[in-house]
Amino acid sequence: MSRPTLIGLTGGIACGKSFVSRLLTDRGAIVVDADQVARDVVAPGSAGLSEVVAAFGEDILAADGSLDREKLGAIAFADPAARARLEGILHPAIARESMVQLADAAAQKPPLVVYDAALLIEAGRYDLFRPLVVVTAPPAVQMRRLIERDGLDDAAAQARVAAQMPVADKAKLADHVIDNGGTRAETEARVDALWKTLTGEAGQ
């Protein structure tokens, strides 16, 4: 069997990237989730957690020895220098661990390996994961989903959408765009078409 296709998967907030990721998994893809990798590199006993503690002190640990993300976040977001220091520790560790997990996934010879990362474009690494799939939804749909999902008011939802790179700009960099602004059935049909394009296999 030939080497599986490696793709990047990203999208805007509340566009439904996780839904598309699940659909790809259901069809036989192995997904490496950057959010999970970020948790893995600071798991108890990891070298990453030791580096973070060395940089920021044991006060950022919870009672069970795990990372207290809220405490660390409060420090990092209040001080640009602290945030840069944290990113200098975490970003290389996440990149290394992602490569390990992607290689492990490829060794299992699935029809598709997916690197699912919300900030893949912002991090400047998207060209390493071509073809790049961007999941989109109209801004009004993003707003409605954010309000319903996170219990936000209009102003808070708008602020979160505005804080991110516009979805339309992400779509310009994509090799494939999945419009998730409509019904589940419509998105499933688009994922089926993408699956066939990328693997030559019919979807479910």
PATIDO-77871 format. One record per residue: residue number from 1; residue in three letters; x, y, z of N, C-alpha, C in turn. Coordinates in nm, 3 decimals. Atoms other than C-alpha are relative to their C-alpha. Layout:
// residues N
NUM/ala/X/Y/Z/X/Y/Z/X/Y/Z
...
This chain:
// residues 204
1/met/0.085/-0.120/0.000/0.000/0.000/0.000/0.088/0.124/0.000
2/ser/-0.080/-0.121/0.008/0.126/0.346/-0.084/-0.011/0.080/0.130
3/arg/-0.001/-0.084/-0.119/0.210/0.600/0.181/-0.130/0.079/0.008
4/pro/0.126/-0.073/-0.009/-0.109/0.759/0.315/0.020/0.148/-0.024
5/thr/-0.003/-0.144/0.020/-0.190/1.113/0.220/-0.006/0.070/0.135
6/leu/0.001/-0.082/-0.120/-0.109/1.363/0.494/-0.061/0.134/-0.035
7/ile/0.062/-0.129/0.025/-0.337/1.664/0.510/-0.003/0.083/0.127
8/gly/0.024/-0.091/-0.111/-0.373/1.968/0.730/-0.147/0.036/0.004
9/leu/0.140/-0.037/-0.017/-0.715/2.053/0.871/-0.007/0.116/0.098
10/thr/0.014/-0.117/-0.087/-0.798/2.394/1.013/-0.129/0.071/-0.035
11/gly/0.122/-0.075/0.025/-1.075/2.652/1.023/-0.015/0.108/0.104
12/gly/0.026/-0.106/-0.095/-1.222/2.943/1.210/-0.077/-0.049/0.121
13/ile/0.072/0.034/-0.121/-1.375/2.941/1.556/-0.148/-0.025/-0.031
14/ala/0.141/0.037/0.016/-1.717/2.770/1.563/-0.040/-0.028/-0.145
15/cys/0.032/0.037/0.138/-1.691/2.671/1.196/-0.030/-0.149/-0.014
16/gly/0.030/0.142/0.006/-1.717/2.301/1.277/0.116/-0.088/-0.040
17/lys/-0.118/0.081/0.033/-1.361/2.178/1.229/-0.003/-0.136/0.071
18/ser/0.003/0.125/-0.076/-1.408/1.917/1.501/-0.101/-0.098/-0.059
19/phe/0.100/0.086/0.065/-1.720/1.786/1.328/0.058/-0.064/-0.125
20/val/-0.063/0.055/0.121/-1.531/1.745/1.000/0.107/-0.101/0.038
21/ser/-0.102/0.094/-0.047/-1.246/1.579/1.190/-0.063/-0.134/0.037
22/arg/0.069/0.125/-0.038/-1.491/1.324/1.336/-0.049/-0.075/-0.122
23/leu/0.047/0.065/0.122/-1.637/1.256/0.993/0.115/-0.071/-0.073
24/leu/-0.116/0.062/0.063/-1.290/1.186/0.855/0.045/-0.123/0.078
25/thr/-0.034/0.116/-0.083/-1.215/0.956/1.149/-0.097/-0.115/-0.030
26/asp/0.100/0.103/0.028/-1.540/0.769/1.082/0.027/-0.070/-0.132
27/arg/-0.027/0.059/0.131/-1.424/0.708/0.726/0.134/-0.072/-0.008
28/gly/-0.123/0.078/-0.003/-1.092/0.559/0.832/0.127/0.078/0.015
29/ala/-0.120/-0.081/-0.020/-0.855/0.852/0.878/0.052/-0.015/0.143
30/ile/-0.057/-0.017/-0.134/-0.617/0.876/1.172/0.029/0.147/0.018
31/val/-0.013/-0.143/-0.025/-0.631/1.224/1.321/0.097/0.024/0.114
32/val/-0.088/-0.049/-0.107/-0.350/1.383/1.520/-0.049/0.141/0.034
33/asp/0.063/-0.124/-0.045/-0.510/1.663/1.721/0.104/0.086/0.073
34/ala/-0.103/-0.088/-0.059/-0.276/1.954/1.797/-0.035/0.041/0.143
35/asp/0.040/-0.035/-0.137/-0.480/2.045/2.107/0.039/-0.111/0.098
36/gln/-0.037/0.112/-0.087/-0.425/1.696/2.248/0.151/-0.010/0.013
37/val/-0.146/0.000/-0.006/-0.055/1.711/2.158/0.048/0.104/0.100
38/ala/-0.039/-0.107/-0.093/-0.032/2.040/2.350/-0.019/-0.044/0.145
39/arg/0.019/0.054/-0.135/-0.171/1.859/2.655/0.103/-0.108/0.030
40/asp/-0.096/0.111/-0.020/0.057/1.559/2.604/0.138/0.050/0.041
41/val/-0.138/-0.045/-0.024/0.378/1.765/2.610/0.020/0.060/0.138
42/val/-0.013/-0.049/-0.138/0.300/1.901/2.958/-0.070/-0.093/0.098
43/ala/0.059/0.099/-0.090/0.160/1.582/3.106/0.092/-0.021/0.120
44/pro/-0.085/0.027/-0.116/0.282/1.489/3.457/0.114/-0.094/-0.034
45/gly/-0.117/0.081/0.027/0.634/1.351/3.438/0.070/0.031/-0.131
46/ser/-0.059/-0.031/0.130/0.705/1.501/3.095/0.112/0.102/0.013
47/ala/-0.107/-0.099/0.004/1.014/1.698/3.004/-0.056/0.141/-0.019
48/gly/0.061/-0.130/0.023/0.788/1.979/2.884/-0.051/0.063/0.128
49/leu/0.050/-0.055/-0.126/0.623/2.016/3.222/0.116/0.043/0.089
50/ser/-0.117/-0.036/-0.080/0.963/2.017/3.392/0.058/0.134/-0.045
51/glu/-0.051/-0.128/0.052/1.076/2.302/3.164/-0.090/0.117/0.041
52/val/0.094/-0.106/-0.037/0.761/2.502/3.234/0.013/0.034/0.148
53/val/-0.016/-0.023/-0.144/0.803/2.456/3.610/0.130/0.074/0.028
54/ala/-0.129/-0.067/-0.019/1.169/2.559/3.587/-0.009/0.148/-0.037
55/ala/0.011/-0.138/0.047/1.065/2.875/3.405/-0.095/0.084/0.085
56/phe/0.106/-0.078/-0.065/0.757/2.974/3.606/-0.025/-0.037/0.146
57/gly/0.015/0.036/-0.141/0.785/2.799/3.943/-0.107/-0.104/0.025
58/glu/0.093/0.108/-0.033/0.591/2.526/4.118/-0.141/0.049/0.030
59/asp/0.134/-0.053/-0.025/0.299/2.760/4.183/-0.096/-0.028/-0.115
60/ile/0.089/0.025/0.114/0.167/2.674/3.836/-0.044/-0.146/-0.005
61/leu/0.045/0.138/-0.009/0.111/2.312/3.943/-0.126/-0.010/0.085
62/ala/0.117/0.032/-0.081/-0.221/2.179/4.071/0.042/-0.092/0.113
63/ala/-0.030/0.083/-0.117/-0.240/1.977/4.391/0.044/-0.141/-0.038
64/asp/-0.036/0.136/0.042/-0.209/1.650/4.197/0.127/-0.005/-0.084
65/gly/-0.124/-0.003/0.075/0.111/1.762/4.023/-0.016/0.030/-0.148
66/ser/0.024/-0.034/0.141/-0.053/1.839/3.689/0.008/0.151/-0.019
67/leu/-0.008/-0.143/0.031/-0.031/2.175/3.514/-0.134/0.067/0.028
68/asp/0.119/-0.082/-0.021/-0.281/2.433/3.638/-0.004/0.103/-0.113
69/arg/0.000/-0.082/0.121/-0.364/2.589/3.304/-0.050/0.141/0.027
70/glu/0.053/-0.134/-0.029/-0.561/2.876/3.450/0.106/0.088/0.064
71/lys/-0.106/-0.079/-0.064/-0.274/2.988/3.672/0.108/0.039/-0.101
72/leu/-0.103/-0.028/0.099/-0.022/2.959/3.390/-0.050/0.101/-0.102
73/gly/0.057/-0.092/0.097/-0.254/3.136/3.149/-0.006/0.142/0.052
74/ala/0.008/-0.133/-0.060/-0.302/3.424/3.390/0.136/0.069/-0.002
75/ile/-0.135/-0.056/0.003/0.074/3.471/3.408/0.041/0.037/-0.143
76/ala/-0.048/-0.018/0.137/0.139/3.432/3.036/-0.072/0.113/-0.072
77/phe/0.075/-0.102/0.074/-0.139/3.659/2.912/0.012/0.138/0.062
78/ala/-0.019/-0.130/-0.063/-0.059/3.934/3.160/0.135/0.062/-0.034
79/asp/-0.137/-0.046/0.022/0.304/3.963/3.052/0.051/-0.054/-0.134
80/pro/-0.045/0.045/0.131/0.416/3.951/2.687/0.133/-0.075/0.005
81/ala/-0.129/0.069/-0.009/0.768/3.846/2.788/-0.020/-0.141/0.054
82/ala/0.029/0.133/-0.054/0.630/3.557/2.994/-0.066/-0.088/-0.105
83/arg/0.067/0.077/0.105/0.407/3.453/2.708/0.100/-0.047/-0.105
84/ala/-0.102/0.038/0.098/0.700/3.457/2.467/0.090/-0.112/0.054
85/arg/-0.083/0.105/-0.061/0.904/3.249/2.711/-0.073/-0.133/-0.001
86/leu/0.080/0.123/0.000/0.621/2.996/2.744/-0.009/-0.058/-0.141
87/glu/0.010/0.048/0.138/0.576/2.975/2.368/0.133/-0.058/-0.047
88/gly/-0.131/0.052/0.036/0.951/2.923/2.331/0.024/-0.140/0.052
89/ile/-0.009/0.136/-0.055/0.918/2.613/2.548/-0.097/-0.094/-0.072
90/leu/0.106/0.090/0.045/0.591/2.475/2.418/-0.001/-0.023/-0.151
91/his/0.015/0.017/0.145/0.595/2.539/2.044/0.098/-0.103/-0.058
92/pro/-0.090/0.105/0.052/0.912/2.335/1.969/-0.039/-0.139/0.050
93/ala/0.039/0.130/-0.055/0.790/2.058/2.200/-0.123/-0.055/-0.072
94/ile/0.121/0.042/0.071/0.451/2.049/2.028/0.035/-0.043/-0.143
95/ala/-0.041/0.036/0.137/0.614/2.045/1.684/0.068/-0.137/-0.003
96/arg/-0.070/0.129/-0.004/0.842/1.755/1.781/-0.098/-0.115/0.025
97/glu/0.094/0.107/-0.034/0.564/1.551/1.940/-0.100/-0.023/-0.112
98/ser/0.091/0.015/0.114/0.333/1.618/1.646/0.064/-0.087/-0.108
99/met/-0.068/0.080/0.102/0.593/1.475/1.408/0.007/-0.147/0.041
100/val/-0.005/0.139/-0.050/0.629/1.164/1.626/-0.136/-0.067/-0.020
101/gln/0.133/0.059/0.010/0.254/1.108/1.638/-0.045/-0.015/-0.145
102/leu/0.034/0.012/0.142/0.213/1.173/1.265/0.073/-0.118/-0.064
103/ala/-0.075/0.114/0.052/0.487/0.920/1.188/-0.061/-0.132/0.048
104/asp/0.066/0.120/-0.053/0.320/0.666/1.416/-0.130/-0.028/-0.073
105/ala/0.126/0.016/0.072/-0.011/0.728/1.241/0.025/-0.053/-0.141
106/ala/-0.031/0.044/0.136/0.144/0.686/0.895/0.043/-0.146/-0.003
107/ala/-0.047/0.138/-0.006/0.304/0.357/1.004/-0.116/-0.100/0.006
108/gln/0.118/0.088/-0.004/-0.046/0.217/1.057/-0.068/-0.013/-0.136
109/lys/0.045/0.007/0.139/-0.110/0.273/0.685/-0.150/0.023/-0.017
110/pro/0.140/-0.035/0.027/-0.452/0.436/0.700/-0.011/0.067/-0.136
111/pro/0.014/-0.068/0.129/-0.598/0.586/0.383/0.031/0.150/0.008
112/leu/-0.024/-0.143/-0.015/-0.551/0.936/0.528/0.050/0.028/0.141
113/val/-0.046/-0.050/-0.130/-0.354/1.102/0.810/-0.031/0.149/0.003
114/val/0.048/-0.138/-0.011/-0.497/1.432/0.931/0.068/0.069/0.118
115/tyr/-0.051/-0.082/-0.110/-0.318/1.700/1.134/-0.100/0.111/0.023
116/asp/0.109/-0.089/-0.035/-0.600/1.891/1.303/0.053/0.108/0.093
117/ala/-0.061/-0.108/-0.079/-0.479/2.231/1.425/-0.071/0.131/-0.028
118/ala/0.076/-0.123/0.016/-0.686/2.544/1.485/0.086/0.116/-0.049
119/leu/-0.088/-0.113/0.033/-0.386/2.777/1.447/0.110/-0.039/-0.098
120/leu/-0.101/0.050/0.093/-0.203/2.591/1.171/0.051/0.111/-0.092
121/ile/-0.041/-0.109/0.089/-0.202/2.894/0.941/0.072/0.108/0.078
122/glu/-0.061/-0.107/-0.080/-0.125/3.147/1.214/0.141/-0.038/0.045
123/ala/-0.132/0.046/-0.045/0.170/2.935/1.327/0.102/-0.004/-0.113
124/gly/-0.090/-0.003/0.115/0.316/2.954/0.976/0.048/-0.136/-0.045
125/arg/-0.046/0.136/0.032/0.341/2.575/0.942/-0.090/-0.070/-0.103
126/tyr/0.101/0.066/0.082/0.056/2.511/0.702/0.056/-0.061/-0.128
127/asp/-0.056/0.056/0.123/0.278/2.450/0.399/0.063/-0.137/0.022
128/leu/-0.050/0.135/-0.030/0.413/2.140/0.577/-0.111/-0.104/-0.012
129/phe/0.114/0.091/-0.002/0.064/1.992/0.560/-0.091/0.029/-0.118
130/arg/0.076/-0.015/0.122/-0.054/1.999/0.204/-0.042/-0.138/-0.050
131/pro/0.098/-0.105/0.020/-0.317/1.954/0.084/-0.058/0.051/0.132
132/leu/0.056/-0.066/-0.117/-0.465/2.199/0.333/-0.151/0.013/-0.017
133/val/0.146/-0.008/0.000/-0.836/2.172/0.416/-0.042/0.103/0.103
134/val/0.051/-0.103/-0.090/-1.009/2.475/0.566/-0.152/-0.015/0.010
135/val/0.144/0.009/-0.026/-1.354/2.443/0.726/-0.052/0.141/0.024
136/thr/0.053/-0.136/-0.008/-1.563/2.757/0.685/-0.148/-0.001/0.038
137/ala/0.142/-0.028/-0.022/-1.898/2.900/0.789/-0.015/0.151/-0.006
138/pro/0.020/-0.144/0.004/-2.049/3.244/0.737/0.012/0.062/0.139
139/pro/-0.017/-0.064/-0.130/-1.974/3.495/1.014/-0.126/-0.004/0.087
140/ala/0.124/0.003/-0.079/-2.340/3.504/1.120/-0.021/-0.138/0.063
141/val/0.012/0.136/-0.053/-2.334/3.126/1.163/0.100/-0.021/0.113
142/gln/-0.099/0.007/-0.107/-2.012/3.146/1.362/-0.052/0.065/0.128
143/met/0.052/-0.074/-0.114/-2.173/3.404/1.589/-0.109/-0.081/0.071
144/arg/0.112/0.074/-0.060/-2.488/3.199/1.644/0.050/-0.123/0.074
145/arg/-0.052/0.121/-0.064/-2.293/2.883/1.720/0.078/0.032/0.127
146/leu/-0.076/-0.039/-0.119/-2.061/3.061/1.962/-0.093/0.037/0.115
147/ile/0.095/-0.042/-0.103/-2.352/3.215/2.148/-0.070/-0.122/0.061
148/glu/0.070/0.120/-0.048/-2.532/2.880/2.170/0.095/-0.094/0.074
149/arg/-0.094/0.097/-0.056/-2.222/2.673/2.249/0.060/0.048/0.131
150/asp/-0.075/-0.049/-0.115/-2.046/2.896/2.500/-0.080/0.093/0.090
151/gly/0.082/-0.086/-0.083/-2.335/3.099/2.639/0.045/0.146/0.001
152/leu/-0.051/-0.137/0.007/-2.185/3.427/2.521/-0.109/0.097/-0.044
153/asp/0.087/-0.102/0.057/-2.360/3.753/2.452/0.057/0.042/-0.136
154/asp/-0.042/-0.039/0.135/-2.335/3.917/2.110/0.137/0.065/-0.001
155/ala/-0.127/-0.073/-0.001/-2.046/4.143/2.206/0.117/-0.094/0.024
156/ala/-0.108/0.094/-0.029/-1.836/3.862/2.352/0.026/-0.093/-0.117
157/ala/-0.016/0.087/0.117/-1.901/3.637/2.054/0.070/0.074/-0.113
158/gln/-0.062/-0.080/0.105/-1.810/3.916/1.813/0.148/0.022/0.028
159/ala/-0.140/-0.022/-0.036/-1.488/3.982/2.005/0.083/-0.124/-0.029
160/arg/-0.076/0.124/0.026/-1.384/3.616/1.977/0.020/-0.022/-0.150
161/val/-0.014/0.015/0.146/-1.453/3.606/1.603/0.101/0.100/-0.052
162/ala/-0.089/-0.106/0.049/-1.271/3.936/1.551/0.145/-0.021/0.040
163/ala/-0.136/0.022/-0.049/-0.967/3.819/1.749/0.077/-0.099/-0.085
164/gln/-0.066/0.102/0.081/-0.895/3.545/1.496/0.017/0.047/-0.145
165/met/-0.017/-0.026/0.143/-0.771/3.551/1.140/-0.133/-0.027/-0.071
166/pro/0.128/0.021/0.067/-1.079/3.593/0.916/-0.002/-0.132/-0.077
167/val/0.013/0.129/0.066/-1.208/3.263/0.781/0.021/0.014/-0.151
168/ala/-0.016/-0.020/0.144/-1.218/3.407/0.429/0.147/0.005/-0.039
169/asp/-0.144/-0.006/0.029/-0.843/3.476/0.449/0.062/-0.139/0.011
170/lys/-0.050/0.137/-0.011/-0.778/3.120/0.567/-0.038/-0.080/-0.125
171/ala/0.049/0.075/0.116/-0.987/2.985/0.280/0.084/0.027/-0.125
172/lys/-0.083/-0.035/0.117/-0.766/3.169/0.028/0.127/-0.085/-0.006
173/leu/-0.123/0.080/-0.004/-0.472/2.953/0.140/-0.027/-0.150/-0.012
174/ala/0.037/0.142/-0.003/-0.664/2.625/0.122/0.014/-0.065/-0.137
175/asp/0.011/0.083/0.121/-0.635/2.347/-0.132/-0.143/-0.050/-0.016
176/his/0.139/0.044/0.001/-0.985/2.234/-0.035/-0.073/0.076/0.111
177/val/0.084/-0.069/-0.098/-1.264/2.422/0.144/-0.124/-0.083/0.025
178/ile/0.124/0.066/-0.039/-1.542/2.250/0.335/-0.092/0.105/0.061
179/asp/0.098/-0.096/-0.051/-1.841/2.482/0.377/-0.090/-0.074/0.099
180/asn/0.082/0.062/-0.103/-2.003/2.384/0.707/-0.105/0.098/0.052
181/gly/0.099/-0.100/-0.040/-2.255/2.665/0.711/-0.142/-0.048/-0.013
182/gly/0.135/0.050/0.022/-2.551/2.449/0.619/-0.037/-0.115/0.093
183/thr/0.045/0.113/-0.080/-2.697/2.119/0.735/0.111/-0.104/0.018
184/arg/-0.095/0.110/-0.020/-2.511/1.817/0.871/0.012/-0.085/-0.125
185/ala/-0.001/0.085/0.119/-2.613/1.621/0.563/0.082/0.063/-0.112
186/glu/-0.078/-0.068/0.103/-2.465/1.884/0.333/0.149/-0.010/0.028
187/thr/-0.142/0.012/-0.035/-2.135/1.880/0.523/0.049/-0.142/-0.021
188/glu/-0.040/0.141/0.019/-2.126/1.500/0.522/0.021/-0.030/-0.148
189/ala/-0.017/0.022/0.143/-2.173/1.503/0.144/0.129/0.064/-0.050
190/arg/-0.124/-0.066/0.041/-1.887/1.750/0.105/0.122/-0.077/0.050
191/val/-0.111/0.080/-0.052/-1.662/1.538/0.327/0.014/-0.129/-0.081
192/asp/-0.006/0.119/0.085/-1.753/1.230/0.122/0.071/0.031/-0.132
193/ala/-0.063/-0.039/0.127/-1.653/1.414/-0.196/0.150/0.024/0.021
194/leu/-0.142/-0.024/-0.030/-1.326/1.527/-0.035/0.072/-0.132/0.021
195/trp/-0.061/0.130/-0.026/-1.254/1.174/0.087/0.030/-0.073/-0.132
196/lys/-0.020/0.067/0.128/-1.299/1.035/-0.263/0.111/0.066/-0.080
197/thr/-0.105/-0.074/0.071/-1.078/1.308/-0.410/0.139/-0.035/0.054
198/leu/-0.132/0.020/-0.063/-0.797/1.246/-0.162/0.044/-0.146/0.002
199/thr/-0.037/0.141/-0.019/-0.811/0.867/-0.134/-0.039/-0.090/-0.117
200/gly/0.051/0.084/0.106/-0.992/0.741/-0.440/-0.105/-0.099/0.046
201/glu/0.100/0.091/-0.056/-1.232/0.557/-0.208/-0.131/0.074/0.018
202/ala/0.130/-0.058/-0.027/-1.603/0.616/-0.176/-0.019/0.014/0.151
203/gly/0.028/-0.020/-0.141/-1.716/0.756/0.157/-0.114/-0.089/0.045
204/gln/0.107/0.081/-0.054/-1.986/0.613/0.378/-0.133/0.035/-0.065
